Structure formats: C-alpha cells, structure tokens
Amino acid sequence: MKQLSILLVRPDTPKQSINLQSFMICEPLELEYVAAALTSKGVQVDLVDMLIEKKPLMTFLKKKHYDMVCFTAYITTVGSVKKYAQIVKKYNPDIRTAVGGVHAEVVPEDFVDENIDFILRANGVKTLLEIVDHGLSVTEKKQIPGIYIAGTDKPEVINDIPFRPDRKITQKYRSHYNYIYHNNCATIKTSFGCPYKCKFCFCTQICEYSTRKLTDVLDELEEIEENNVFIVDDNFLVSRERITEFCKGLDERNIKKHYIAFGRADFIEQNEDIIIMLHNHGFEAFFVGIESFKKDELNGYHKQASVEQNIRAVKILERNGLQCYSGLIVGEDWKKADFDNLINYLNSFEHPMVNIQPVTPMPGTPLFEEYPDKITVKRDDYACWDMAHVVFVPKYMSKRRYYYHILRAYLKTSASRKQRIFIRQKYGNEIYVRVRNGAIRIALQYIKLMIFPK
C-alpha cells in the first residue's frame, strides 16, 4: 500500500482581527499531537505554520504530492480555512481536506463548504486516524464515527494519551513561539476541559473535565527543550492533591523550568500555601479570569467567585512574587463611570496586566442564546468574533465611544508609563520592545474602529 502524505496547516489570522497574537504565538500543540498520531500509523507528515510563514500556502503544496491537507481553526480563522481549502482543491481536486479544532467541535456547521471533505466534530485525533484507516474515502465519511453529522457523536473523556506531541515537526518555528513576557515558550496540557460552567466560556462546551497521568506529564516535561512552559489547561488550579504530587514529581526528577498557567481566583484565595509552593517550583505567573468587579455581573456569568475573592487572589499573587495576568469583561450597559471605576479598580493592584474584552456571546455558548436580537456583527464575519470587536450596540453610548473607553482603560492601566517602566526593568529591553510594538498595533486597530466602527 502507498504511504500516505499529509500536510498539517495552522492558518494565519485575518488582519482585521484584534487578538493576542501581537503579544504571543504559542506552538500549535493540537497539530503536534496529530503529527505524532499520524506518524505512528506510518503516514508521512509535514507541518506549515502560516502564522509565521511569509510564503503562500501554494508554495508548500507544490513541494510534495500530498494526499490530504488538514487545518486547525478558531472562529476567527474559519474564513481563512475556507480560502485555504479552495486553494488546495483548485490546485488538485483529488487532495482530501479536513478541519478540526475547538470551533469545529462546538460549531461544526460553520465549516460546511464544498472544498472541505471532513469536519472533525468530535475526538479529532482519533477520528482522523479512522479516516486514514478508511483510505481517506469521502464516500464513506458518513459511516465513520466522529465525522460531522448534526446531532450525533460527542467527545470522549480523555484520561490518557497514547503518544506525546511531535515537537520536532515545528523545529524551524520554535524560536518564534512565545507567551507575553516569556520568549522561547513551549506549551503542555495536563488536563482537558474545565469542571466549572461559566456562561460565556467556550472551553466548557468541548469535553468533560479529565486529567492526564502525572507520570506521562512529567515524562513530557523532561523532553521539552525550552526553559519556559505555558500550561494550557483551561484551569490548572483544581486539586490541591494533584498539584502537590506534580511538585513532588518535579523535585524527584529535578525538573527546573519556568511556568505560566491558567487558574481560578477562588482556588488562589483559599490555597495560598499551594501558590507559594508552585512559585518555589518555577511558577512565575497565572492568568486569572477576574471577569468583573461587579457582583451582579459575576453572578450573571455564573462565575462562582466573588469580587472579594478576586481582589484577595490578586493580592496573594503579588505579595508572593507572581505576576497576575487578568481577563476582564466590559458589559453592554456600561457608562463612562463604569470605565472610570474599572481603571481605579485595576490600579489598586501593584502591576495590572489585563486583557479587557467587550462581552462577546460566542456561538456555541449559553450566552449566545441570550443575544438573538442584540448582535450587530454578522455570524460569517468571522474575523470580528475575536472577543475584542464590539458585536452589539452599546446601551448608553456609541460604538465609537465604547472603543475609546476600552483603549483609555488600557492606556491608564496595563499600558501606563508606570507599567512600561516595570516591564522593561523586569523582562529586559528585547521583550519590552516586542510587547510595546504589539500594543501599538492593537491601539491603532482600536483607533481605526473609532473612526470606522464595525
């Protein structure tokens, strides 16, 4: 039997999107898992990261005869994937195309397109292997479990992964992968899903919460060459016992790296001793979803954390030497006074590093169902579903004014002169310049939206 050849593609983000790509480009971990799985089946695999590549996709298609091209995507890159698939089919109609990733799992219908043969609705890696076993047959796709058929198939709970991601396949790109203030940063997952059910969150719609075996996690950490590691669990701070065992494993294997992770404020507030232990084992920052400084908004989002817990959590991180990266949602009914209060709230912390997002009812989440008549951005205007564009009409001000206040809040908190000096002193000039340039790009995008609101 002929050896199959498959090209994995991470699409570029449309220029009109406002996203943290200006501050971070993480390795395409999902495609590295796919690469490892396909290689175990004897498939010849290549990967192209279009976030970094300057050459067009066609350049890579012409280098080799590929039997299949597979894409990963978030909502902002749905349009990009469709364009890439069209390029593939125009070049060679016999090449099969597939798309997977979180958006394909939660809102698969967005990818229905004549140039896309397979939409991996569930269990992406396993399903793709089944497609390979069936010889990439399009005619049989409806009989293969996991292929998108409305109303069928659900993700499996993942307790173990039989292989580790193939990081060699991204070797040429690895020097470009970073996370905010951490250059040369790898990523790892120790769990899947989240046990909480915040109304706005896309993550909770993908799969039930499950954890990997810590021995496998530690084995993988030992193989990672980078000193900086971003733990991309939706919530790393779930179990005291598991975290304690994780740190014990780091000691036993003498693994010394620098870590960033996501965590909830209520856990931090209730477990300061665990936070101190994590800091002693290399943890430098946590991204905490504060979401709001208003009690009614937190309750409305089903956050299950209080304003007071959020404040105490940030203070705990600060006094123990960890940086807090916070996410905060601004509501449709906000007035100027609310933005003023937001600025004062954030500046009550020592070094506010915040991602300010207008409330975005993402398709596939419970929040989306509450906004049927309020959304002004078209569903297929995918690039604008970046959680930075305002997708509704603000209740008490124009969109122009709303964008102005978001930018003003940034300039008076995370991007203030005090914070710029802090970043340069703490992280050095190279990182400062990269982050500053990213901030300038985003500021210019907001200014453009003030003039020409979407």
C-alpha positions as CSV (number, residue, x, y, z in Angstrom):
1,M,0.0,0.0,0.0
2,K,1.2,3.5,-0.9
3,Q,2.4,5.6,2.0
4,L,0.1,8.5,2.6
5,S,1.4,12.0,2.8
6,I,-0.5,14.6,4.9
7,L,0.2,18.4,5.3
8,L,-0.9,20.0,8.6
9,V,-1.7,23.7,8.4
10,R,-2.2,26.3,11.1
11,P,-3.9,29.2,9.3
12,D,-2.9,32.9,9.6
13,T,-5.2,35.2,11.5
14,P,-7.1,37.8,9.3
15,K,-5.6,41.3,9.6
16,Q,-8.8,42.8,10.8
17,S,-8.9,40.6,13.9
18,I,-7.7,42.1,17.2
19,N,-6.0,39.4,19.1
20,L,-3.2,38.5,21.5
21,Q,-1.1,37.3,18.5
22,S,0.5,40.7,18.8
23,F,1.8,39.5,22.2
24,M,2.0,35.8,21.8
25,I,2.3,33.0,19.3
26,C,2.0,29.6,21.0
27,E,3.1,26.4,19.4
28,P,0.3,24.6,17.5
29,L,0.1,21.8,20.2
30,E,-3.0,20.2,18.7
31,L,-1.3,19.7,15.3
32,E,1.8,18.3,17.1
33,Y,-0.5,15.7,18.7
34,V,-1.9,15.0,15.2
35,A,1.5,14.7,13.7
36,A,2.6,12.1,16.4
37,A,-0.6,10.1,15.9
38,L,-0.3,10.0,12.1
39,T,3.4,9.1,12.2
40,S,2.6,6.2,14.4
41,K,0.4,4.9,11.6
42,G,3.2,5.2,9.0
43,V,1.9,8.4,7.5
44,Q,4.5,10.9,6.1
45,V,3.6,14.2,7.8
46,D,4.7,17.9,7.3
47,L,3.5,21.0,9.1
48,V,3.3,24.6,8.0
49,D,2.6,27.4,10.4
50,M,1.1,30.2,8.4
51,L,1.1,32.5,11.4
52,I,4.9,32.7,10.9
53,E,5.4,31.8,7.3
54,K,5.8,34.6,4.7
55,K,5.3,32.4,1.7
56,P,1.8,31.5,0.4
57,L,0.3,28.1,1.0
58,M,0.7,27.2,-2.7
59,T,4.5,27.2,-2.2
60,F,4.2,24.2,0.2
61,L,1.6,22.4,-1.8
62,K,3.9,22.3,-4.8
63,K,6.8,20.8,-2.8
64,K,5.3,17.4,-2.5
65,H,2.4,15.3,-3.6
66,Y,0.0,15.4,-0.6
67,D,-3.0,13.1,-0.2
68,M,-4.6,15.2,2.4
69,V,-4.3,18.7,3.9
70,C,-5.6,19.2,7.5
71,F,-6.4,22.5,9.1
72,T,-7.0,23.6,12.7
73,A,-9.1,26.7,13.5
74,Y,-10.7,29.0,15.9
75,I,-13.7,31.1,15.0
76,T,-11.6,34.0,13.7
77,T,-9.9,31.7,11.1
78,V,-13.0,30.0,9.7
79,G,-12.9,32.2,6.6
80,S,-9.1,31.6,6.3
81,V,-9.6,27.8,6.3
82,K,-12.3,28.0,3.6
83,K,-10.0,30.1,1.4
84,Y,-7.1,27.7,2.0
85,A,-9.3,24.7,1.2
86,Q,-10.3,26.4,-2.0
87,I,-6.7,26.9,-2.9
88,V,-6.0,23.2,-2.2
89,K,-8.9,22.0,-4.4
90,K,-8.1,24.3,-7.2
91,Y,-4.5,23.1,-7.2
92,N,-5.5,19.4,-7.1
93,P,-9.2,18.3,-6.6
94,D,-8.0,14.8,-5.5
95,I,-6.4,16.1,-2.3
96,R,-8.7,15.5,0.6
97,T,-9.2,18.3,3.1
98,A,-10.2,18.2,6.7
99,V,-10.6,20.7,9.5
100,G,-10.6,20.2,13.3
101,G,-10.0,22.1,16.5
102,V,-12.3,23.6,19.1
103,H,-14.5,25.5,16.8
104,A,-15.1,22.5,14.6
105,E,-16.2,20.6,17.7
106,V,-18.6,23.1,19.1
107,V,-19.9,24.8,15.9
108,P,-19.1,22.4,13.1
109,E,-21.7,23.8,10.7
110,D,-19.6,26.9,10.2
111,F,-17.2,24.7,8.2
112,V,-19.7,23.3,5.8
113,D,-18.1,24.1,2.4
114,E,-17.8,22.4,-0.9
115,N,-14.0,22.4,-0.6
116,I,-13.9,20.8,2.8
117,D,-14.3,17.0,2.8
118,F,-14.1,16.2,6.5
119,I,-15.2,18.2,9.6
120,L,-13.9,16.5,12.7
121,R,-16.8,17.1,15.0
122,A,-15.5,15.0,17.9
123,N,-12.4,13.3,19.1
124,G,-10.3,14.9,16.4
125,V,-7.1,12.8,16.6
126,K,-8.9,9.5,16.9
127,T,-11.4,10.4,14.1
128,L,-8.6,11.5,11.8
129,L,-6.9,8.1,12.3
130,E,-10.1,6.4,11.4
131,I,-10.3,8.4,8.2
132,V,-6.7,7.3,7.4
133,D,-7.7,3.7,8.1
134,H,-10.5,4.1,5.6
135,G,-8.2,5.3,2.9
136,L,-9.4,8.9,3.0
137,S,-12.6,7.9,1.3
138,V,-15.1,10.7,1.1
139,T,-17.9,8.4,0.1
140,E,-17.6,6.6,3.4
141,K,-17.3,9.6,5.6
142,K,-20.9,9.5,7.0
143,Q,-20.2,6.0,8.3
144,I,-17.1,6.9,10.2
145,P,-17.7,7.9,13.9
146,G,-16.8,11.5,14.6
147,I,-17.4,13.0,11.2
148,Y,-19.9,15.8,11.4
149,I,-23.5,14.7,11.2
150,A,-25.8,17.1,13.0
151,G,-26.9,15.7,16.4
152,T,-24.6,12.8,16.6
153,D,-21.3,12.0,18.3
154,K,-19.9,13.5,21.5
155,P,-16.4,14.0,22.7
156,E,-14.8,11.2,24.8
157,V,-13.4,11.9,28.2
158,I,-9.6,11.8,27.9
159,N,-7.8,10.0,30.7
160,D,-4.7,9.1,28.8
161,I,-3.0,9.9,25.5
162,P,-1.0,7.0,23.9
163,F,1.6,9.4,22.4
164,R,3.3,12.7,23.1
165,P,3.2,15.7,20.7
166,D,5.8,15.7,18.0
167,R,7.7,18.9,18.7
168,K,10.4,18.1,16.1
169,I,7.9,18.9,13.4
170,T,7.8,22.5,14.5
171,Q,11.6,22.8,14.9
172,K,12.0,25.5,12.3
173,Y,9.4,27.7,14.0
174,R,10.2,27.2,17.7
175,S,12.3,30.3,18.2
176,H,9.1,32.3,17.3
177,Y,6.9,30.8,20.0
178,N,6.4,33.0,23.0
179,Y,3.8,34.0,25.6
180,I,3.5,37.7,26.5
181,Y,6.7,38.3,28.5
182,H,8.3,34.8,28.0
183,N,10.3,34.2,24.9
184,N,11.0,30.7,23.6
185,C,8.0,29.2,25.3
186,A,6.7,25.7,24.9
187,T,3.1,24.5,25.8
188,I,1.8,21.4,27.5
189,K,-1.6,20.1,28.6
190,T,-2.0,18.3,31.9
191,S,-5.8,18.2,31.7
192,F,-8.7,18.7,29.3
193,G,-11.9,20.7,29.9
194,C,-12.9,22.6,33.0
195,P,-15.2,21.5,35.9
196,Y,-16.8,24.9,36.0
197,K,-19.6,26.2,33.7
198,C,-19.1,29.9,33.2
199,K,-21.8,31.1,30.8
200,F,-19.6,32.9,28.4
201,C,-16.8,30.3,28.2
202,F,-16.2,28.3,25.0
203,C,-14.0,25.8,26.8
204,T,-16.8,24.2,28.8
205,Q,-18.6,23.2,25.6
206,I,-15.8,20.9,24.3
207,C,-15.5,18.0,26.7
208,E,-15.9,16.8,30.3
209,Y,-13.1,17.6,32.6
210,S,-10.4,14.9,32.8
211,T,-6.8,14.7,33.7
212,R,-3.7,13.1,32.3
213,K,-1.5,10.7,34.3
214,L,1.1,12.8,36.1
215,T,3.9,10.3,35.2
216,D,3.1,11.0,31.5
217,V,3.1,14.8,32.1
218,L,6.4,14.7,33.8
219,D,7.9,12.4,31.1
220,E,6.8,15.0,28.5
221,L,8.2,17.9,30.5
222,E,11.6,16.2,30.6
223,E,11.6,16.1,26.8
224,I,10.8,19.8,26.4
225,E,13.9,21.7,25.5
226,E,12.6,25.2,26.3
227,N,13.0,26.6,29.8
228,N,9.6,28.4,29.6
229,V,6.5,26.3,29.6
230,F,2.9,27.5,29.3
231,I,0.5,25.0,30.9
232,V,-2.6,25.5,28.6
233,D,-5.1,23.6,30.8
234,D,-8.3,25.6,30.9
235,N,-7.8,25.5,34.7
236,F,-4.6,24.2,36.2
237,L,-5.7,25.0,39.8
238,V,-8.3,22.4,40.5
239,S,-6.9,19.9,43.0
240,R,-4.5,20.5,45.9
241,E,-3.5,16.9,46.0
242,R,-2.7,16.7,42.3
243,I,-0.7,19.9,42.4
244,T,1.3,18.6,45.4
245,E,2.0,15.4,43.5
246,F,3.0,17.4,40.5
247,C,5.5,19.5,42.5
248,K,6.8,16.3,44.2
249,G,7.5,14.8,40.8
250,L,9.3,18.0,39.7
251,D,11.6,17.5,42.7
252,E,12.2,13.8,42.2
253,R,13.2,14.3,38.6
254,N,15.0,17.6,39.2
255,I,12.9,19.4,36.5
256,K,13.6,23.1,36.7
257,K,11.6,25.3,34.3
258,H,9.6,28.5,34.4
259,Y,5.8,28.1,34.2
260,I,2.7,30.1,33.3
261,A,-0.8,28.7,33.8
262,F,-4.5,29.5,34.0
263,G,-6.1,29.4,37.4
264,R,-9.3,30.5,39.2
265,A,-9.3,33.2,41.8
266,D,-11.2,31.3,44.4
267,F,-8.6,28.5,44.4
268,I,-5.8,31.0,44.8
269,E,-7.6,32.8,47.6
270,Q,-8.2,29.6,49.5
271,N,-4.8,28.0,49.0
272,E,-2.1,30.5,49.4
273,D,0.3,27.7,50.7
274,I,-0.1,25.9,47.3
275,I,0.6,29.1,45.4
276,I,3.8,29.6,47.5
277,M,4.8,26.0,46.7
278,L,4.1,26.5,43.0
279,H,6.2,29.7,43.0
280,N,9.1,27.8,44.6
281,H,8.8,25.2,41.8
282,G,9.2,27.8,39.0
283,F,5.7,29.2,38.5
284,E,6.0,32.9,37.6
285,A,2.5,34.0,36.5
286,F,-1.1,33.0,36.5
287,F,-3.8,34.1,34.1
288,V,-6.8,34.7,36.2
289,G,-10.3,35.3,34.8
290,I,-11.4,38.1,37.1
291,E,-14.2,39.0,34.6
292,S,-15.7,41.8,36.6
293,F,-15.5,44.0,39.7
294,K,-19.3,44.0,39.9
295,K,-21.2,41.3,41.9
296,D,-24.2,41.2,39.7
297,E,-22.1,40.7,36.6
298,L,-20.1,37.9,38.2
299,N,-23.4,36.2,39.2
300,G,-24.8,36.7,35.7
301,Y,-21.8,35.0,34.2
302,H,-22.1,32.0,36.6
303,K,-18.6,32.6,37.6
304,Q,-19.0,31.2,41.1
305,A,-16.4,33.6,42.6
306,S,-16.9,36.8,44.4
307,V,-15.4,40.3,43.9
308,E,-13.7,40.0,47.3
309,Q,-12.1,36.6,46.3
310,N,-10.8,38.2,43.1
311,I,-9.1,41.0,45.0
312,R,-7.6,38.7,47.6
313,A,-6.4,36.3,44.9
314,V,-4.5,39.1,43.0
315,K,-3.0,40.4,46.3
316,I,-1.8,36.8,47.2
317,L,-0.1,36.5,43.8
318,E,1.5,39.9,44.1
319,R,2.9,39.5,47.6
320,N,4.3,36.1,46.8
321,G,6.2,37.3,43.7
322,L,3.9,36.0,40.9
323,Q,2.6,38.1,38.1
324,C,-1.2,38.2,37.6
325,Y,-2.5,38.4,34.0
326,S,-6.2,39.1,34.3
327,G,-9.1,38.9,32.0
328,L,-12.0,41.3,32.4
329,I,-15.3,41.7,30.5
330,V,-16.9,45.0,29.9
331,G,-20.7,45.0,29.6
332,E,-23.1,46.3,27.0
333,D,-24.7,48.6,29.6
334,W,-21.5,50.2,30.8
335,K,-21.3,54.0,31.1
336,K,-18.3,56.3,31.4
337,A,-18.4,56.0,35.2
338,D,-18.1,52.2,34.9
339,F,-14.9,52.6,32.9
340,D,-13.6,55.1,35.4
341,N,-14.3,52.6,38.2
342,L,-12.6,49.9,36.2
343,I,-9.5,52.0,35.9
344,N,-9.4,52.7,39.6
345,Y,-10.1,49.1,40.4
346,L,-7.2,47.8,38.3
347,N,-4.8,50.5,39.5
348,S,-5.5,49.3,43.1
349,F,-3.2,46.4,42.2
350,E,0.6,46.7,42.0
351,H,1.0,45.8,38.4
352,P,-2.3,45.4,36.5
353,M,-1.7,43.3,33.4
354,V,-5.2,42.9,31.9
355,N,-7.0,41.8,28.8
356,I,-10.1,43.9,28.6
357,Q,-12.8,42.3,26.4
358,P,-16.3,43.6,25.5
359,V,-18.8,40.9,26.4
360,T,-18.9,38.5,23.5
361,P,-21.7,35.9,23.2
362,M,-19.6,33.3,21.4
363,P,-21.6,31.0,19.1
364,G,-22.0,27.6,20.9
365,T,-22.1,29.1,24.4
366,P,-25.2,29.6,26.6
367,L,-24.5,33.4,26.5
368,F,-25.1,33.4,22.7
369,E,-28.7,32.2,23.2
370,E,-29.4,35.3,25.3
371,Y,-28.4,37.7,22.5
372,P,-30.5,36.8,19.4
373,D,-31.7,40.3,18.7
374,K,-28.8,42.3,20.0
375,I,-25.9,41.1,17.9
376,T,-24.9,43.5,15.1
377,V,-21.9,41.7,13.6
378,K,-22.7,39.0,11.0
379,R,-22.1,35.4,12.0
380,D,-20.0,34.8,8.9
381,D,-17.9,37.9,9.6
382,Y,-15.6,35.5,11.4
383,A,-12.6,37.8,11.8
384,C,-14.6,40.1,14.1
385,W,-15.5,37.4,16.6
386,D,-12.2,37.9,18.4
387,M,-13.6,39.0,21.8
388,A,-12.2,42.5,21.1
389,H,-14.6,43.8,18.5
390,V,-17.9,45.1,19.9
391,V,-20.5,42.7,18.4
392,F,-23.5,44.6,19.9
393,V,-24.9,48.1,20.1
394,P,-23.8,49.6,23.5
395,K,-26.8,50.7,25.5
396,Y,-25.6,54.1,26.7
397,M,-23.0,55.3,24.1
398,S,-22.0,54.9,20.5
399,K,-19.6,52.1,19.4
400,R,-17.0,54.8,18.7
401,R,-17.2,56.0,22.3
402,Y,-17.2,52.4,23.6
403,Y,-14.0,51.6,21.8
404,Y,-12.5,54.9,23.0
405,H,-13.1,53.9,26.6
406,I,-11.7,50.4,26.2
407,L,-8.5,51.9,24.8
408,R,-8.5,54.6,27.5
409,A,-8.7,51.9,30.1
410,Y,-5.7,50.1,28.7
411,L,-3.6,53.3,28.4
412,K,-4.3,54.1,32.1
413,T,-3.6,50.6,33.4
414,S,-1.6,48.0,31.6
415,A,0.0,50.4,29.2
416,S,0.6,53.3,31.6
417,R,4.0,54.8,32.0
418,K,4.5,53.1,35.3
419,Q,3.8,49.6,33.8
420,R,6.0,50.3,30.8
421,I,8.9,51.1,33.1
422,F,8.1,47.9,35.2
423,I,8.1,45.7,32.1
424,R,11.4,47.0,30.8
425,Q,13.1,46.6,34.1
426,K,11.7,43.2,34.9
427,Y,11.8,41.5,31.5
428,G,14.5,43.4,29.6
429,N,14.5,45.6,26.5
430,E,14.0,42.9,23.9
431,I,10.7,41.6,25.4
432,Y,9.7,45.2,26.2
433,V,10.1,46.2,22.5
434,R,8.1,43.2,21.3
435,V,5.3,43.8,23.7
436,R,5.3,47.6,23.0
437,N,5.1,47.0,19.3
438,G,2.2,44.6,19.8
439,A,0.4,47.1,22.0
440,I,0.9,49.8,19.3
441,R,-0.6,47.6,16.6
442,I,-3.7,46.9,18.8
443,A,-4.1,50.6,19.7
444,L,-4.0,51.5,16.0
445,Q,-6.7,49.0,15.3
446,Y,-8.9,50.5,18.1
447,I,-8.3,54.0,16.7
448,K,-9.4,52.7,13.3
449,L,-12.6,51.3,14.8
450,M,-13.3,54.6,16.5
451,I,-13.3,56.2,13.0
452,F,-14.9,53.3,11.1
453,P,-16.8,51.3,13.7
454,K,-17.6,47.7,12.6
